[in-house]
Amino acid sequence: MSPPPPLRALLDHWRQLGPDERAVLAEVARRLVAGQRLYGQLDLARDRRDWTAEAGEELADAAVYLAIRALQRRRGAR
């Protein structure tokens, strides 16, 4: 029995990746599992979130975190 098409595609890509690229992909999978624990399994057909707005909010948060870190470094914090 062969794997379903999404798994087969993932495995095909996986084989072409180097160790660091595989680590990045594993981190993405870890984040998806964490999101699943909080919000339930992703169902694109029923999920009505505005993904562009969600991404914008996350990027705004990242900008705040990076600005805070820059200030900490400037002030000598590690």
HELIX and SHEET records of a PDB file:
HELIX    1   1 PRO A    5  GLN A   16  1                                  12    
HELIX    2   2 PRO A   19  TYR A   39  1                                  21    
HELIX    3   3 TRP A   51  ARG A   74  1                                  24    
END                                                                             
